[in-house]
Amino acid sequence: MSIVDDVKKYEDWLATQCDVVQAGLDEKHERMARDPFKFFRATCFRFARKLFDWLPKLDRGPLVMSVGDAHIENWGTWRDEEGRLVWGVNDFDEAAMLPYVCDLVRLATSARLAPDLPGNNKARAEAIIEGYRRGLAAPAPHAAMLGRLRRAAKQSDWPHGHTDADNLRYPHLHVMRK
């Protein structure tokens, strides 16, 4: 399926789930056509559907609770439930159980496509891997972040049939197969 047809199919499905403003979609399409990073951000569903076609060995990795839409603009600061300012992932609407490397690949791809980042592509990828290694060496997930991730997964009304964050696996694939 072409990317144009895939986007159309996704947007047709989206219109069955919520009110869609056509002028907003038209503007989004214009931004996607002008900027590879914006295109990448706007087509997470396509990335999720095609990733294992492009890199089939990734499907064999251990499953972990993943962001699903990891990219450099999905990290930031927010106030947790106790009012503390915390830093971390700030967008969980694509959260799913995925092989652990999926978020790393998507994040590295976003770092490659993002304009105006310091360093070259190799340095960006190495920084991502180094941060991941440090996290493995001293794991300490922020309880508020894990809670947000679980709540986001449970609130999902996507027609993939899963509501339990511990049982989500590739929800983007289920959506597109309907």
N, CA, C and O of each residue as an XYZ file, in Angstrom:
712
protein
N       0.854     -1.175      0.000
C       0.000      0.000      0.000
C       0.898      1.235      0.000
O       1.878      1.298      0.742
N       0.563      2.196     -0.820
C       1.355      3.431     -0.871
C       1.151      4.227      0.412
O       0.172      4.025      1.130
N       2.070      5.119      0.690
C       1.950      5.956      1.884
C       0.711      6.848      1.792
O       0.043      7.082      2.799
N       0.404      7.339      0.615
C      -0.780      8.183      0.448
C      -2.041      7.392      0.789
O      -2.915      7.877      1.507
N      -2.125      6.165      0.265
C      -3.289      5.323      0.561
C      -3.336      4.954      2.043
O      -4.410      4.913      2.644
N      -2.172      4.686      2.626
C      -2.107      4.320      4.038
C      -2.569      5.469      4.932
O      -3.326      5.254      5.878
N      -2.120      6.677      4.638
C      -2.537      7.852      5.415
C      -4.040      8.053      5.263
O      -4.731      8.328      6.244
N      -4.548      7.917      4.045
C      -5.985      8.072      3.815
C      -6.776      7.045      4.624
O      -7.779      7.385      5.251
N      -6.329      5.796      4.610
C      -7.013      4.742      5.362
C      -7.002      5.061      6.861
O      -8.013      4.899      7.543
N      -5.859      5.514      7.362
C      -5.754      5.864      8.780
C      -6.686      7.030      9.112
O      -7.395      6.990     10.117
N      -6.688      8.056      8.281
C      -7.525      9.224      8.557
C      -9.007      8.897      8.431
O      -9.826      9.458      9.159
N      -9.363      7.994      7.516
C     -10.760      7.546      7.447
C     -11.154      6.838      8.737
O     -12.242      7.065      9.266
N     -10.261      5.973      9.249
C     -10.530      5.306     10.521
C     -10.631      6.340     11.644
O     -11.537      6.271     12.474
N      -9.709      7.288     11.670
C      -9.697      8.309     12.711
C     -11.026      9.066     12.742
O     -11.531      9.388     13.817
N     -11.586      9.347     11.577
C     -12.859     10.072     11.500
C     -14.005      9.272     12.104
O     -15.036      9.847     12.452
N     -13.848      7.964     12.233
C     -14.884      7.162     12.899
C     -14.722      7.197     14.409
O     -15.619      6.772     15.137
N     -13.588      7.698     14.890
C     -13.291      7.710     16.317
C     -13.500      9.077     16.963
O     -13.731      9.167     18.169
N     -13.417     10.142     16.164
C     -13.530     11.499     16.714
C     -13.913     12.456     15.586
O     -13.914     12.093     14.410
N     -14.234     13.677     15.975
C     -14.507     14.711     14.974
C     -13.190     15.137     14.347
O     -12.249     15.490     15.058
N     -13.117     15.108     13.045
C     -11.918     15.510     12.316
C     -12.237     16.769     11.531
O     -13.242     16.829     10.823
N     -11.387     17.769     11.653
C     -11.562     19.030     10.940
C     -10.740     18.946      9.653
O      -9.511     18.883      9.701
N     -11.412     18.946      8.514
C     -10.726     18.758      7.242
C      -9.672     19.840      7.007
O      -8.592     19.542      6.497
N      -9.965     21.079      7.368
C      -8.975     22.151      7.183
C      -7.711     21.865      7.997
O      -6.601     22.164      7.557
N      -7.890     21.284      9.183
C      -6.736     20.908     10.001
C      -5.929     19.794      9.352
O      -4.699     19.824      9.373
N      -6.615     18.811      8.776
C      -5.907     17.745      8.059
C      -5.170     18.291      6.850
O      -4.038     17.889      6.582
N      -5.798     19.207      6.116
C      -5.148     19.791      4.946
C      -3.871     20.527      5.347
O      -2.842     20.412      4.680
N      -3.947     21.285      6.441
C      -2.762     21.992      6.937
C      -1.684     21.000      7.371
O      -0.502     21.200      7.095
N      -2.096     19.941      8.047
C      -1.149     18.914      8.476
C      -0.458     18.290      7.264
O       0.754     18.078      7.286
N      -1.210     17.999      6.219
C      -0.620     17.415      5.001
C       0.398     18.359      4.373
O       1.438     17.916      3.885
N       0.106     19.648      4.382
C       1.064     20.629      3.843
C       2.352     20.628      4.657
O       3.445     20.650      4.091
N       2.229     20.601      5.977
C       3.435     20.565      6.830
C       4.209     19.269      6.610
O       5.439     19.278      6.557
N       3.494     18.161      6.483
C       4.156     16.878      6.245
C       4.933     16.901      4.924
O       6.032     16.353      4.840
N       4.370     17.525      3.908
C       5.017     17.570      2.593
C       6.274     18.433      2.601
O       7.192     18.201      1.813
N       6.321     19.426      3.487
C       7.466     20.348      3.540
C       8.609     19.879      4.422
O       9.746     20.309      4.225
N       8.343     19.015      5.385
C       9.336     18.737      6.418
C       9.388     17.243      6.740
O       8.411     16.696      7.253
N      10.505     16.571      6.451
C      10.605     15.132      6.738
C      10.373     14.788      8.209
O       9.796     13.743      8.509
N      10.816     15.651      9.136
C      10.604     15.373     10.550
C       9.117     15.419     10.898
O       8.616     14.552     11.615
N       8.416     16.427     10.394
C       6.973     16.519     10.646
C       6.237     15.337     10.002
O       5.276     14.818     10.569
N       6.688     14.921      8.826
C       6.114     13.739      8.185
C       6.296     12.521      9.088
O       5.353     11.760      9.307
N       7.492     12.342      9.602
C       7.797     11.216     10.483
C       6.910     11.238     11.719
O       6.337     10.217     12.099
N       6.799     12.402     12.344
C       5.968     12.526     13.544
C       4.511     12.209     13.262
O       3.831     11.628     14.108
N       4.021     12.582     12.086
C       2.605     12.431     11.755
C       2.243     11.030     11.262
O       1.068     10.737     11.043
N       3.229     10.178     11.088
C       2.953      8.843     10.531
C       3.469      7.736     11.441
O       4.028      6.750     10.962
N       3.290      7.889     12.728
C       3.696      6.855     13.677
C       3.008      5.528     13.360
O       3.628      4.468     13.452
N       1.748      5.583     12.992
C       1.013      4.360     12.663
C       1.699      3.599     11.528
O       1.763      2.370     11.550
N       2.204      4.320     10.553
C       2.872      3.679      9.404
C       4.206      3.071      9.830
O       4.552      1.957      9.435
N       4.934      3.810     10.630
C       6.209      3.310     11.145
C       5.976      2.007     11.909
O       6.715      1.038     11.736
N       4.955      1.992     12.747
C       4.657      0.801     13.545
C       4.269     -0.384     12.658
O       4.664     -1.520     12.917
N       3.508     -0.111     11.632
C       3.091     -1.189     10.740
C       4.237     -1.717      9.889
O       4.283     -2.911      9.596
N       5.161     -0.851      9.489
C       6.202     -1.240      8.536
C       7.529     -1.632      9.180
O       8.352     -2.280      8.534
N       7.752     -1.258     10.422
C       9.055     -1.463     11.051
C       9.536     -2.906     10.945
O      10.695     -3.149     10.610
N       8.668     -3.851     11.224
C       9.098     -5.251     11.212
C       9.220     -5.808      9.796
O       9.854     -6.843      9.593
N       8.625     -5.138      8.822
C       8.895     -5.483      7.417
C      10.304     -5.030      7.044
O      11.053     -5.748      6.382
N      10.642     -3.825      7.486
C      11.953     -3.261      7.161
C      13.073     -3.930      7.946
O      14.148     -4.192      7.407
N      12.816     -4.204      9.219
C      13.827     -4.775     10.119
C      13.217     -5.960     10.871
O      12.918     -5.837     12.059
N      13.027     -7.100     10.208
C      12.291     -8.209     10.832
C      12.928     -8.758     12.098
O      12.217     -9.301     12.944
N      14.226     -8.640     12.259
C      14.863     -9.175     13.467
C      14.439     -8.416     14.728
O      14.541     -8.951     15.833
N      13.971     -7.194     14.574
C      13.543     -6.420     15.750
C      12.346     -7.051     16.443
O      12.156     -6.860     17.645
N      11.547     -7.790     15.714
C      10.341     -8.396     16.284
C      10.663     -9.499     17.284
O       9.777     -9.956     18.007
N      11.907     -9.927     17.333
C      12.297    -11.032     18.206
C      12.755    -10.585     19.596
O      12.999    -11.428     20.459
N      12.873     -9.298     19.826
C      13.379     -8.813     21.108
C      12.375     -8.965     22.231
O      11.178     -9.113     21.987
N      12.860     -8.928     23.464
C      11.959     -8.993     24.624
C      10.979     -7.815     24.620
O      11.337     -6.693     24.263
N       9.754     -8.093     25.020
C       8.726     -7.053     25.082
C       8.876     -6.231     26.354
O       9.136     -6.763     27.433
N       8.708     -4.937     26.204
C       8.716     -4.016     27.334
C       7.604     -2.992     27.119
O       7.133     -2.813     25.996
N       7.189     -2.328     28.183
C       6.241     -1.232     28.022
C       6.973     -0.107     27.304
O       7.953      0.434     27.815
N       6.500      0.232     26.140
C       7.168      1.196     25.272
C       6.328      2.445     25.092
O       5.109      2.429     25.266
N       6.996      3.516     24.743
C       6.320      4.768     24.421
C       5.521      4.580     23.130
O       4.403      5.081     23.013
N       6.089      3.865     22.172
C       5.432      3.622     20.895
C       5.688      4.719     19.889
O       5.956      4.426     18.724
N       5.615      5.955     20.293
C       5.846      7.107     19.421
C       7.045      7.896     19.938
O       6.977      9.114     20.103
N       8.134      7.191     20.190
C       9.329      7.864     20.712
C       9.929      8.760     19.621
O      10.277      8.292     18.537
N      10.038     10.019     19.922
C      10.773     10.955     19.072
C      11.242     12.094     19.965
O      10.769     12.244     21.092
N      12.160     12.886     19.465
C      12.840     13.852     20.334
C      11.918     14.912     20.918
O      12.274     15.531     21.921
N      10.766     15.141     20.340
C       9.854     16.144     20.891
C       8.846     15.553     21.875
O       7.984     16.275     22.376
N       8.939     14.274     22.153
C       8.049     13.659     23.138
C       8.721     13.513     24.504
O       8.307     12.684     25.314
N       9.730     14.295     24.756
C      10.341     14.382     26.074
C      10.246     15.836     26.507
O      10.391     16.751     25.695
N      10.002     16.035     27.783
C       9.894     17.391     28.279
C       9.624     17.385     29.770
O       9.856     16.389     30.455
N       9.134     18.504     30.261
C       8.841     18.629     31.690
C       7.331     18.754     31.894
O       6.603     19.231     31.024
N       6.896     18.320     33.044
C       5.513     18.464     33.470
C       5.479     18.364     34.990
O       6.470     17.999     35.621
N       4.336     18.692     35.564
C       4.139     18.551     37.005
C       3.529     17.181     37.283
O       2.539     16.803     36.656
N       4.114     16.437     38.218
C       3.562     15.139     38.573
C       2.380     15.326     39.523
O       1.976     16.453     39.808
N       1.838     14.229     40.004
C       0.644     14.283     40.851
C       0.884     15.013     42.167
O      -0.065     15.469     42.805
N       2.143     15.127     42.576
C       2.465     15.832     43.814
C       2.947     17.257     43.551
O       3.405     17.937     44.469
N       2.846     17.709     42.302
C       3.224     19.074     41.959
C       4.702     19.278     41.677
O       5.133     20.407     41.447
N       5.491     18.202     41.689
C       6.924     18.326     41.404
C       7.150     18.467     39.910
O       6.442     17.859     39.107
N       8.131     19.265     39.542
C       8.519     19.394     38.143
C       9.433     18.223     37.804
O      10.494     18.063     38.407
N       9.020     17.407     36.841
C       9.798     16.234     36.446
C      10.055     16.292     34.946
O       9.349     16.976     34.205
N      11.071     15.565     34.517
C      11.431     15.496     33.112
C      11.312     14.056     32.643
O      11.662     13.126     33.370
N      10.825     13.878     31.449
C      10.741     12.541     30.873
C       9.801     12.517     29.693
O       9.523     13.549     29.083
N       9.317     11.342     29.376
C       8.380     11.176     28.279
C       7.089     11.894     28.628
O       6.587     11.773     29.745
N       6.547     12.647     27.665
C       5.340     13.418     27.951
C       4.172     13.081     27.028
O       3.187     13.818     26.982
N       4.272     11.984     26.300
C       3.213     11.620     25.369
C       3.092     10.101     25.347
O       4.001      9.407     24.891
N       1.984      9.594     25.835
C       1.810      8.145     25.962
C       0.638      7.604     25.149
O       0.216      6.471     25.380
N       0.106      8.363     24.220
C      -1.081      7.887     23.519
C      -0.819      6.729     22.564
O      -1.766      6.144     22.038
N       0.431      6.390     22.332
C       0.771      5.240     21.490
C       1.440      4.134     22.310
O       2.031      3.219     21.738
N       1.355      4.205     23.628
C       2.016      3.230     24.497
C       1.570      1.811     24.188
O       0.393      1.558     23.931
N       2.523      0.889     24.218
C       2.225     -0.512     23.904
C       3.368     -1.392     24.374
O       4.476     -0.922     24.629
N       3.074     -2.670     24.481
C       4.130     -3.651     24.711
C       4.777     -3.925     23.355
O       4.127     -4.412     22.430
N       6.050     -3.609     23.252
C       6.800     -3.762     22.000
C       8.181     -4.310     22.311
O       8.645     -4.207     23.446
N       8.848     -4.895     21.316
C      10.247     -5.258     21.535
C      11.038     -4.007     21.947
O      10.827     -2.923     21.403
N      11.930     -4.170     22.893
C      12.608     -3.035     23.518
C      13.308     -2.118     22.523
O      13.452     -0.928     22.800
N      13.739     -2.616     21.404
C      14.502     -1.788     20.467
C      13.630     -0.829     19.662
O      14.153      0.110     19.062
N      12.327     -1.040     19.635
C      11.462     -0.199     18.797
C      11.541      1.273     19.173
O      11.670      2.125     18.294
N      11.468      1.586     20.452
C      11.571      2.987     20.865
C      12.943      3.558     20.515
O      13.052      4.718     20.118
N      13.979      2.753     20.660
C      15.330      3.233     20.325
C      15.452      3.545     18.834
O      16.029      4.565     18.459
N      14.917      2.680     17.994
C      14.983      2.907     16.547
C      14.182      4.149     16.176
O      14.648      4.974     15.390
N      12.994      4.288     16.727
C      12.167      5.460     16.392
C      12.823      6.749     16.904
O      12.838      7.762     16.205
N      13.354      6.703     18.107
C      14.021      7.885     18.652
C      15.242      8.266     17.812
O      15.438      9.440     17.499
N      16.060      7.279     17.450
C      17.244      7.561     16.628
C      16.846      8.087     15.250
O      17.505      8.973     14.706
N      15.782      7.545     14.694
C      15.308      8.042     13.393
C      14.866      9.492     13.514
O      15.150     10.307     12.637
N      14.178      9.813     14.590
C      13.744     11.207     14.779
C      14.940     12.134     14.942
O      14.934     13.258     14.438
N      15.967     11.666     15.646
C      17.172     12.496     15.828
C      17.870     12.724     14.490
O      18.479     13.772     14.278
N      17.786     11.762     13.602
C      18.384     11.916     12.277
C      17.604     12.916     11.435
O      18.196     13.685     10.678
N      16.291     12.911     11.559
C      15.447     13.763     10.725
C      15.249     15.173     11.288
O      14.946     16.100     10.537
N      15.415     15.338     12.583
C      15.123     16.630     13.222
C      16.096     17.711     12.747
O      17.305     17.489     12.685
N      15.561     18.861     12.420
C      16.440     19.954     12.000
C      17.121     20.607     13.206
O      16.592     20.613     14.318
N      18.276     21.139     12.954
C      18.970     22.002     13.921
C      19.411     21.332     15.213
O      19.568     22.017     16.223
N      19.616     20.031     15.220
C      20.182     19.391     16.406
C      21.703     19.469     16.335
O      22.275     19.355     15.251
N      22.364     19.662     17.470
C      23.825     19.687     17.442
C      24.391     18.297     17.151
O      23.740     17.283     17.406
N      25.589     18.267     16.623
C      26.274     17.000     16.373
C      25.830     16.345     15.082
O      24.857     16.761     14.453
N      26.560     15.319     14.702
C      26.204     14.588     13.493
C      25.329     13.385     13.861
O      25.078     13.115     15.036
N      24.879     12.684     12.845
C      23.959     11.563     13.078
C      24.581     10.480     13.948
O      23.910      9.916     14.814
N      25.850     10.187     13.726
C      26.517      9.160     14.518
C      26.562      9.568     15.993
O      26.279      8.759     16.876
N      26.919     10.822     16.250
C      26.993     11.306     17.636
C      25.613     11.264     18.302
O      25.503     10.934     19.483
N      24.575     11.594     17.555
C      23.214     11.553     18.110
C      22.829     10.122     18.490
O      22.319      9.876     19.583
N      23.080      9.183     17.574
C      22.752      7.782     17.844
C      23.560      7.258     19.024
O      23.027      6.535     19.865
N      24.835      7.612     19.094
C      25.667      7.165     20.217
C      25.166      7.739     21.539
O      25.206      7.057     22.563
N      24.697      8.978     21.527
C      24.157      9.577     22.754
C      22.904      8.839     23.212
O      22.716      8.620     24.409
N      22.050      8.455     22.272
C      20.840      7.706     22.614
C      21.214      6.361     23.228
O      20.660      5.970     24.256
N      22.146      5.656     22.604
C      22.563      4.339     23.114
C      23.250      4.479     24.467
O      23.035      3.655     25.355
N      24.065      5.501     24.633
C      24.733      5.707     25.921
C      23.712      5.982     27.019
O      23.830      5.450     28.123
N      22.715      6.803     26.727
C      21.660      7.058     27.702
C      20.894      5.795     28.046
O      20.529      5.579     29.202
N      20.653      4.972     27.060
C      19.965      3.700     27.289
C      20.819      2.790     28.168
O      20.313      2.164     29.100
N      22.109      2.720     27.868
C      23.012      1.887     28.688
C      23.045      2.360     30.139
O      23.030      1.549     31.065
N      23.090      3.678     30.329
C      23.096      4.200     31.696
C      21.807      3.848     32.419
O      21.817      3.538     33.610
N      20.708      3.898     31.698
C      19.426      3.516     32.296
C      19.382      2.044     32.676
O      18.789      1.677     33.691
N      20.009      1.200     31.862
C      20.061     -0.222     32.200
C      20.963     -0.473     33.404
O      20.681     -1.336     34.234
N      22.051      0.292     33.489
C      22.996      0.112     34.588
C      22.402      0.554     35.920
O      22.718     -0.016     36.964
N      21.552      1.558     35.886
C      20.944      2.069     37.119
C      19.464      2.336     36.872
O      19.039      3.492     36.852
N      18.679      1.283     36.683
C      17.262      1.493     36.362
C      16.509      2.102     37.531
O      16.639      1.666     38.675
N      15.729      3.105     37.221
C      14.917      3.744     38.254
C      13.764      4.478     37.577
O      13.753      5.709     37.548
N      12.793      3.742     37.032
C      11.689      4.434     36.377
C      10.939      5.293     37.380
O      10.717      4.886     38.520
N      10.564      6.440     36.961
C       9.822      7.355     37.802
C       8.403      6.812     37.963
O       7.723      6.563     36.968
N       7.963      6.630     39.168
C       6.658      6.029     39.442
C       5.530      6.803     38.761
O       4.587      6.195     38.255
N       5.614      8.128     38.742
C       4.560      8.917     38.106
C       4.538      8.649     36.607
O       3.464      8.609     36.007
N       5.708      8.465     35.990
C       5.754      8.191     34.561
C       5.110      6.844     34.263
O       4.327      6.726     33.320
N       5.431      5.836     35.052
C       4.835      4.522     34.825
C       3.323      4.582     35.024
O       2.568      3.943     34.291
N       2.894      5.342     36.002
C       1.458      5.490     36.219
C       0.772      6.162     35.046
O      -0.310      5.744     34.636
N       1.391      7.203     34.503
C       0.816      7.885     33.336
C       0.733      6.938     32.155
O      -0.269      6.921     31.440
N       1.772      6.155     31.944
C       1.810      5.226     30.831
C       0.686      4.202     30.959
O      -0.020      3.925     29.989
N       0.522      3.645     32.147
C      -0.534      2.651     32.358
C      -1.924      3.266     32.184
O      -2.805      2.653     31.581
N      -2.122      4.493     32.717
C      -3.422      5.144     32.566
C      -3.718      5.426     31.097
O      -4.846      5.238     30.642
N      -2.711      5.876     30.357
C      -2.917      6.169     28.937
C      -3.307      4.911     28.183
O      -4.200      4.944     27.336
N      -2.656      3.818     28.479
C      -2.970      2.566     27.792
C      -4.378      2.101     28.152
O      -5.104      1.607     27.289
N      -4.769      2.251     29.403
C      -6.097      1.803     29.830
C      -7.201      2.692     29.268
O      -8.323      2.224     29.076
N      -6.906      3.965     28.999
C      -7.916      4.883     28.493
C      -8.083      4.778     26.981
O      -8.991      5.388     26.416
N      -7.233      4.025     26.333
C      -7.293      3.912     24.883
C      -8.617      3.321     24.444
O      -9.062      2.313     24.992
N      -9.253      3.944     23.456
C     -10.482      3.380     22.911
C     -10.262      2.911     21.482
O     -11.210      2.801     20.704
N      -9.022      2.639     21.142
C      -8.738      2.115     19.811
C      -9.385      0.761     19.663
O      -9.523      0.038     20.650
N      -9.785      0.396     18.470
C     -10.514     -0.866     18.273
C      -9.602     -2.084     18.202
O      -9.888     -3.026     17.463
N      -8.520     -2.080     18.951
C      -7.638     -3.240     18.937
C      -7.995     -4.234     20.028
O      -7.379     -5.294     20.139
N      -8.991     -3.890     20.833
C      -9.519     -4.853     21.776
C      -8.761     -4.971     23.081
O      -9.166     -5.766     23.929
N      -7.698     -4.238     23.291
C      -6.927     -4.333     24.526
C      -7.210     -3.124     25.395
O      -7.325     -2.007     24.891
N      -7.321     -3.339     26.686
C      -7.455     -2.216     27.608
C      -6.457     -2.316     28.742
O      -6.321     -1.369     29.516
N      -5.767     -3.412     28.864
C      -4.828     -3.612     29.958
C      -3.417     -3.305     29.474
O      -2.935     -3.930     28.530
N      -2.755     -2.350     30.112
C      -1.424     -1.936     29.684
C      -0.437     -3.087     29.670
O       0.506     -3.069     28.879
N      -0.622     -4.079     30.514
C       0.311     -5.204     30.544
C       0.122     -6.158     29.373
O       0.982     -7.003     29.122
N      -0.982     -6.037     28.659
C      -1.258     -6.970     27.578
C      -1.247     -6.330     26.194
O      -1.502     -7.022     25.208
N      -0.962     -5.043     26.089
C      -0.924     -4.398     24.783
C       0.262     -4.917     23.976
O       1.373     -5.016     24.498
N       0.039     -5.238     22.746
C       1.121     -5.636     21.851
C       0.771     -5.135     20.459
O      -0.202     -5.588     19.855
N       1.549     -4.216     19.960
C       1.412     -3.677     18.609
C       0.005     -3.156     18.311
O      -0.588     -3.601     17.328
N      -0.556     -2.251     19.089
C      -1.919     -1.807     18.817
C      -2.063     -1.145     17.456
O      -3.138     -1.204     16.857
N      -1.007     -0.517     16.953
C      -1.081      0.160     15.660
C      -1.393     -0.842     14.552
O      -2.100     -0.514     13.599
N      -0.876     -2.046     14.671
C      -1.104     -3.067     13.650
C      -2.562     -3.483     13.628
O      -3.147     -3.663     12.560
N      -3.150     -3.635     14.806
C      -4.547     -4.046     14.894
C      -5.461     -2.994     14.287
O      -6.424     -3.334     13.599
N      -5.176     -1.734     14.529
C      -5.993     -0.652     13.989
C      -6.016     -0.709     12.473
O      -7.075     -0.587     11.857
N      -4.868     -0.892     11.882
C      -4.776     -0.828     10.433
C      -5.296     -2.087      9.751
O      -5.568     -2.061      8.551
N      -5.439     -3.174     10.477
C      -5.943     -4.407      9.873
C      -7.471     -4.459      9.868
O      -8.056     -5.314      9.203
N      -8.118     -3.562     10.594
C      -9.583     -3.571     10.691
C     -10.206     -3.108      9.384
O     -11.431     -3.048      9.271
